[in-house]
Amino acid sequence: MSEKKNVLKDKSFSFAIRIINLYKYLSTSKNEYVLSKQLLRSGTAVGALIRESQNTESKADFIHKLAVAQKECDESIYWIELLYHTEYLPSTEFESINNEAIEILKIIRSIIITSKNK
C-alpha cells in the first residue's frame, strides 16, 4: 500500500533543509549569528508544525497547528527579507528562498481556509 503524497510536508521539509544550509553558510562564511539563528528557528519550525498537524486529535487542533506554522513561515519571510536588505543574501538566493517560503505560506493559508469552511 502506498502512502498518499503530501506536497506541503515535502515542501516544508525541503525548505527546512535549505534553511539549515543557509544558516551554516551565514554563520561560517559571513560570521552572522543573530539573524541567521532566528531564521533557523522559525524556518525549521514550519515543517515540524506541519508534521504535528498530521497527528492532531481534532479539526480545531489541526487548524491551530497550521495557524502556528503559518506564523512561523511568515516570520521566516521577515528574516529572509532582513538578511537580503542588510546584504547578507545575494538577490538570486533571496528570490529563490523567499519565493519558496511564500509558496508554502499560500498552501498553508489555503488549507486553513478550506478546513474552516468544512
Secondary structure, 3 states (H helix, E strand, C coil): CCCCCCHHHHHHHHHHHHHHHHHHHHHHHCCCCHHHHHHHHHHHHHHHHHHHHCCCCCHHHHHHHHHHHHHHHHHHHHHHHHHHHCCCCCHHHHHHHHHHHHHHHHHHHHHHHHHHHC
